[in-house]
Amino acid sequence: MKVLVVNNMAPFLWGGAEELAAHLQRNLTEAGHQSEVLRIPFQWEPATRIPSQMLMVRSLELWNVDRVIALKFPAYLIRHPHKTLWLLHQYRQAYDLLESGQSNLPENEVGATIRNAIVAADGEAFKESRRIFVNSEVTRTRLKKFNRFDSEVLLPPLNDPELFTGGAGQGYVFAGGRINGMKRQHLLVEAMAKAPPLARLVVAGPPDTPDDARQLERLVEQHGLGDRVKLDLRFLPRSEYAAYLNAANAVAYLPYDEDSLGYVAMEAATAGKALISAHDSGGVLGLVRPGETGWVTEPDPEPLAQAMASACTDQTTAARLGAAARELWLRMGITWPRTIEKLLT
Amino acid sequence: MKIALCSSFVPFVYGGARNIVEWLESTLLAEGHQVERIYLPHVDTPERLFTQMAAYRWLDLDAADRVICFRPPAHVVPHPNKVLWFIHHIRAFYDLWDTPYRGFPADARHCNIRDALHDADTRALREARHVFTNSAVVSQRLRDYNGVNSEVLYPPIFAPQRFHCRGFNDEVVYICRVEHHKRQHLLVEAMRYTQTPVRLRLCGTSSRSDYVKELFALVNRYGLGKRVIIEHGWISEEQKVDYLAECLAAAYLPLDEDSYGYPSLEASHAGKPILTTSDAGGVLELVEHGRNGLVCNPRPEELAAALDQLYEDRHATERMGRAARDRLEELDINWARVLNRLLA
């Protein structure tokens, strides 16, 4: 079958969704299909140009394609008689982020008109799709709440699970992945100032901005944590990243209201590592069950310090929780062959 | 520099129109530029031309310092630093209008579509900082139909140093998609009339199995099985390099093609003469009869005589092979020049 994966691109940026589209394409090919990715440029600034870009996608003609799998707004507006959505996200600034005051839509009549156009176009696109899958429970709930469409959760599998072999904990908590305010690595560093001296923390990953890096460095200096907190702030090769994770006692991942399980949590569970997260971390909590697979605390330094202390000092508990996290993950059965099969039903 | 390469495509169809984009992309990346390749779908249906053109016009590529556009309607993309490497018009509304390839009636409705398209194309062409084309044929059409001047910038092939010459065997090779307008059948028919033991090898994939069947049927009908080999299917780049290194000459005889075609360029890099026909279009911008190849009328008997000549007069064949390389230098076909011009 000729399967076209349709996704957005922000010119000259490469993100998680693009990575997912590339892996989807590769796995479709491995499953014996012909597959290509159509990447449609989308710039959401200024917001007044969003409607013309929606029209752009809607005006494109597809030919020589048996199936479309579309991932993001506005790429999923593309017309095709056999379109399946695997919704990674809608234009959140017209929905939940609008409600929480984090939208780029102007607060006036123009903004309201743009918002209405987005909602109307979404409704049409969802109605004409054969199936709607979503990447997380959060996305599913949001779609139901704002657009009244039902969908099925289909979690994106890991792309290189073989790297996460696990191993004996070396007494530190690992925090990996992109570094920014929403991911809240700064809370972990602040927690270290309140944790007992035995606790250690490794933060490794690419900072979104130089300010994100400086904030962490300043906190380490301010609290004199140089010997207990290691900052490795850069884009790491996958093998180095996995080595950090495989030798950790536990993995901390507490983004604010994440849509999905999050690769960091999935990698930790694959490696059999206990997880530390926060009550408001959203989809991540699908893998972090307090007392069963890890610790879930308020997003404050005090309670986080306690969880990190337990993870670093009580090897037995950390190992038990980690094993349970791995079991929970494997039970979910999230693999590429199964995902492809679902998307093509 | 942040460079966006923008072209139209048909999903799952691969060929020359993608090569020019992707080879340029690799070359720009190797030179340290940031490159984003944008392919948007396009279908040539007259009724849907203008909505699709509008779609391309709504594209926001402000993040790029420069946009290089290839296949239409990518040329309508708005950008202050737009450069076109124009490879063809939507031909049914231009040079193919008065041919059976038009595919729809020349009624008032379609005449109006044609006029509106010419107008829109001309405006988009005039917005560009500079217009390059892939051949003198296309440049001439831009002048005739749109009144726009352009510069011919011949597209090189990727990593041409792979190609080399190891000698001259008895085989003329035609390595190209196997399609009716590439006219492999003319060569098979020519093999009926050859007087020497010259052999023919056809390699390539085809979008139409009936044409391939027709070729096999011709071979059987004329009992050419020992002297004509048809390798239907994809051959590796290494295999192609090998065939060209050993062959006597390369054939390339499409019907009225816009540009010289990558097969004739590959043969030239391998130091082999090119056999083509007087109606091959852009190929004749590269091949000069008796100098770097042979140009004959598109008739089996004349092609047969040319095949025999290549076989018999080895001295001339080898001389023309060497001249094929010189001709590339004369036309300045290389990536350094392409980058120099496109980024000027």
Interface residues (C-beta under 8 A of the other chain):
Chain A: K2 L4 M9 A10 P11 F12 Q34 E36 L38 R39 I40 P41 F42 Q43 R49 S52 Q53 L55 M56 V57 S59 L60 E61 L62 W63 N64 V65
Chain B: K2 A4 V10 P11 F12 V13 Q34 E36 I38 Y39 L40 P41 H42 V43 T45 R48 T51 Q52 A54 A55 Y56 W58 L59 D60 L61 D62 A63 A64
